[in-house]
Amino acid sequence: PWCSDTRAALFGEAVNMAHKRLKKYSSALLPAHDAAAANDVSSLRKMLSSDLAAPPTLSEDGDSPLHSAAKEGANDAIDWLLKNTTIDPQCPNKNGETAAHQAAAGGHLKSLMKLVDADPEQREQVAKATDSQGLTLLHHATVRGKVKVIKWLLDEFGESVFAENENGQLSIHFAASSGVFSTFLVHVLSCLLHGRCMHTSHTQGVV
């Protein structure tokens, strides 16, 4: 699938070519992203069905239509894009953020679950991916105080509580400023008591 290598997506030729297309066909970009964000599958189908194998058009921030859908919790659009296009859920934008990062940041739990579970073999990689600042899905959810997402990530991928960003900060460092410290701590304690938060060598993101 397009953009399956996250590092190549950030720095490789695929992104450079996509951004050249962005400048040349800027008028054709926003409608697909807008349709995805609005959960308008009918319009997405009309715009993208002519060449589903083509690399997706990217916004100036490097977002694909899947990013736009995830940011708004547009679940029908996410389902259609995952099923009918070559967009990889692990494809990052210019900040290294995948669609899952944006779903987590927005508190869109159902969207996040769809993205994480899109490919069972890649589930762990999608869930533990880090952006260009070393921030995990859990970091993004915690910074914005998205309690349901925090709880689900700790239940499913508890070891990510030990993942540090590029400044050595854990997710819990952001919990107080976002007003969810006590809730976060309760979920972490539950996670530890039930053996779901195990500190492994795989908690520093995908390499």
Disulfide bonds with the S-S distance in Angstrom:
Cys191-Cys197 1.70
